[in-house]
Amino acid sequence: MPTEIVLASRSPRRREILERLNLKFVVDSPEIDETPEVGEDPIAYVCRVAAAKADAVAARHDRSCVVIAADTTVALDGEIFGQPQSLDEARGMIQKLSGKSHFVHTAVSVRHKGTSADGCDTAEVVLRVLSPELIDWYIGTGESLGKAGAYAVQGLGARLVAEVRGDRDTVVGLSARLLGRQLSQVGVQISRLAGSAEGPTERFGLEK
């Protein structure tokens, strides 16, 4: 019987990365509290949230399933920049990041047959010095909402980015390289998973 892959995320960008790897999967997105703890380190934060997502979804699936979860955050001087809840909050984030180098941390957690693999990859991103007009234009596109740090390097936000140092997939939201290592740790090879499930589908409601 084919191994079922479950993506514990609503992110269309993570879906695209799995599809690029020729993985077929179902989506089961957990609803967990993603509020950072007081004084929490950005890397500790993303690792904790990714693991919590993986554990929550694995608990409602058969142990034979491969559950893949991830979480991404942007950090500047130790401050966590999550997903903005409003355009005003997005504007404030982008203004702080303008002209500066910051870090993007993406944690990946995999669960399979009672075994776990957790890890994190970090990339460095440099934003251009952004004029008020360019910030106004980008905020007006609406792309900031739902994006850690209020920009999307793979979208229109590419116009804001001067340089990416590291794995671009980490900035997008799921490092394929790290995922491969995590799958190996739980005894699974990506090449054997490719095309193994009937998907992608959304089994537990609409993906947001």
C-alpha positions as CSV (number, residue, x, y, z in Angstrom):
1,M,0.0,0.0,0.0
2,P,1.4,3.4,-1.0
3,T,2.8,5.7,1.8
4,E,0.5,8.6,2.3
5,I,2.2,12.0,2.7
6,V,0.4,14.7,4.8
7,L,1.4,18.3,4.5
8,A,0.7,20.0,7.8
9,S,0.4,23.5,6.3
10,R,-2.0,25.8,4.4
11,S,0.9,27.5,2.6
12,P,0.5,27.4,-1.2
13,R,4.3,28.0,-1.4
14,R,5.0,24.8,0.5
15,R,2.6,23.0,-1.7
16,E,4.5,24.2,-4.8
17,I,7.8,23.0,-3.4
18,L,6.4,19.5,-2.7
19,E,4.8,19.4,-6.2
20,R,8.2,20.4,-7.7
21,L,9.7,17.4,-5.9
22,N,6.9,15.2,-7.6
23,L,5.4,14.4,-4.2
24,K,1.7,13.7,-4.0
25,F,0.1,14.6,-0.7
26,V,-3.0,15.6,1.2
27,V,-3.3,18.8,3.2
28,D,-4.2,18.7,6.9
29,S,-3.5,22.1,8.5
30,P,-3.4,22.2,12.3
31,E,-4.8,25.1,14.2
32,I,-2.2,25.8,17.0
33,D,-1.2,28.8,19.0
34,E,1.8,30.4,17.2
35,T,2.3,33.2,19.6
36,P,6.0,33.6,20.5
37,E,6.9,33.2,24.1
38,V,8.3,36.1,26.0
39,G,12.0,36.5,25.1
40,E,11.9,33.5,22.8
41,D,14.8,33.1,20.4
42,P,13.7,33.2,16.8
43,I,15.2,29.8,15.9
44,A,13.8,28.2,19.1
45,Y,10.4,29.7,18.1
46,V,10.2,28.3,14.6
47,C,11.5,24.9,15.8
48,R,8.9,24.7,18.5
49,V,6.0,25.7,16.2
50,A,7.0,23.4,13.4
51,A,7.2,20.5,15.8
52,A,3.9,21.3,17.4
53,K,2.3,21.4,13.9
54,A,3.8,18.0,13.1
55,D,2.7,16.4,16.4
56,A,-0.8,17.7,16.1
57,V,-1.3,16.3,12.6
58,A,0.5,13.1,13.2
59,A,-1.8,12.4,16.2
60,R,-4.9,12.2,13.8
61,H,-3.3,10.0,11.1
62,D,-2.1,6.4,10.9
63,R,1.5,6.0,12.0
64,S,2.5,4.8,8.5
65,C,1.8,8.3,7.1
66,V,4.7,10.7,6.5
67,V,3.7,14.0,8.1
68,I,5.6,17.1,6.9
69,A,5.4,20.4,8.8
70,A,7.3,23.7,8.6
71,D,7.3,27.1,10.0
72,T,9.1,30.3,8.8
73,T,10.0,33.5,10.6
74,V,11.9,36.6,9.8
75,A,14.2,38.0,12.4
76,L,16.0,41.3,12.8
77,D,18.3,41.9,15.8
78,G,16.5,39.1,17.6
79,E,13.0,40.5,16.9
80,I,10.5,38.0,15.4
81,F,8.6,39.2,12.4
82,G,5.7,36.9,11.9
83,Q,2.7,37.3,9.5
84,P,1.2,40.9,9.7
85,Q,-2.4,41.1,10.8
86,S,-3.0,44.3,8.9
87,L,-1.5,46.4,6.1
88,D,-0.4,49.0,8.7
89,E,1.5,46.3,10.5
90,A,3.0,45.1,7.2
91,R,4.1,48.6,6.4
92,G,5.9,48.9,9.8
93,M,7.7,45.6,9.2
94,I,8.9,46.6,5.8
95,Q,10.0,50.0,7.0
96,K,12.1,48.4,9.7
97,L,13.7,45.9,7.2
98,S,14.4,48.5,4.5
99,G,18.1,48.7,3.7
100,K,19.0,46.0,6.2
101,S,20.2,42.5,6.3
102,H,18.0,40.1,8.2
103,F,17.6,36.4,8.8
104,V,14.9,34.0,7.6
105,H,14.6,30.8,9.6
106,T,12.6,27.9,8.4
107,A,12.1,24.8,10.6
108,V,11.1,21.5,9.2
109,S,9.6,18.6,11.2
110,V,8.8,15.1,9.9
111,R,6.9,12.3,11.7
112,H,6.7,8.7,10.5
113,K,6.0,5.5,12.3
114,G,6.6,7.0,15.7
115,T,9.9,8.5,14.7
116,S,10.7,12.2,14.6
117,A,13.2,14.5,12.8
118,D,13.4,18.2,13.4
119,G,15.7,20.8,12.0
120,C,16.1,24.4,10.9
121,D,17.8,26.2,8.1
122,T,18.7,29.9,8.0
123,A,19.2,32.2,5.0
124,E,20.2,35.9,5.0
125,V,18.2,38.4,3.0
126,V,19.2,42.0,2.3
127,L,16.4,44.4,1.4
128,R,17.1,47.4,-0.8
129,V,16.7,50.9,0.6
130,L,13.1,51.3,-0.1
131,S,11.5,54.6,-1.0
132,P,8.1,55.6,0.6
133,E,6.6,55.3,-2.9
134,L,7.9,51.7,-3.4
135,I,6.6,50.7,0.0
136,D,3.2,52.2,-0.8
137,W,3.1,50.4,-4.1
138,Y,4.0,47.0,-2.5
139,I,1.6,47.4,0.4
140,G,-1.1,48.3,-2.1
141,T,-0.7,44.9,-3.8
142,G,-1.9,43.1,-0.7
143,E,0.9,40.5,-1.0
144,S,2.3,41.3,2.4
145,L,-0.6,39.7,4.3
146,G,0.1,36.0,5.2
147,K,3.8,36.4,4.7
148,A,6.4,36.3,7.4
149,G,8.2,39.6,7.4
150,A,5.5,41.1,5.2
151,Y,7.1,40.3,1.9
152,A,7.3,37.4,-0.6
153,V,10.7,36.8,-2.3
154,Q,9.1,34.6,-4.9
155,G,6.4,37.2,-5.8
156,L,6.2,40.9,-6.3
157,G,8.3,41.3,-3.2
158,A,11.3,40.3,-5.3
159,R,11.5,44.0,-6.2
160,L,12.4,44.8,-2.6
161,V,15.2,42.3,-2.3
162,A,18.8,43.1,-3.1
163,E,20.4,39.8,-2.2
164,V,19.6,36.3,-0.8
165,R,22.5,34.5,0.9
166,G,21.6,30.9,1.4
167,D,18.9,28.5,0.3
168,R,16.1,30.4,-1.5
169,D,13.6,27.7,-0.6
170,T,14.3,28.5,3.0
171,V,13.1,32.0,2.4
172,V,10.1,30.8,0.4
173,G,9.1,28.5,3.3
174,L,10.4,24.9,3.0
175,S,14.0,23.9,2.3
176,A,13.9,20.9,-0.1
177,R,17.5,20.1,0.9
178,L,16.6,20.1,4.6
179,L,13.4,18.1,4.0
180,G,15.4,15.4,2.2
181,R,17.7,15.1,5.3
182,Q,14.8,15.0,7.7
183,L,13.0,12.3,5.6
184,S,16.2,10.2,5.6
185,Q,16.4,10.4,9.4
186,V,13.0,8.7,9.7
187,G,13.9,6.1,7.1
188,V,12.3,7.5,4.0
189,Q,13.8,8.5,0.7
190,I,12.2,11.3,-1.5
191,S,12.7,9.2,-4.6
192,R,10.5,6.4,-3.2
193,L,7.8,8.8,-2.1
194,A,7.4,10.5,-5.5
195,G,4.0,9.8,-6.9
196,S,3.0,7.6,-3.9
197,A,-0.2,9.2,-2.9
198,E,-3.4,10.5,-4.6
199,G,-3.1,14.2,-4.3
200,P,-2.7,16.9,-3.6
201,T,-6.1,17.1,-2.0
202,E,-7.6,18.9,0.9
203,R,-9.1,16.3,3.2
204,F,-9.9,18.5,6.2
205,G,-11.7,21.6,4.9
206,L,-10.5,24.4,2.7
207,E,-6.9,25.4,2.5
208,K,-6.4,29.1,3.4
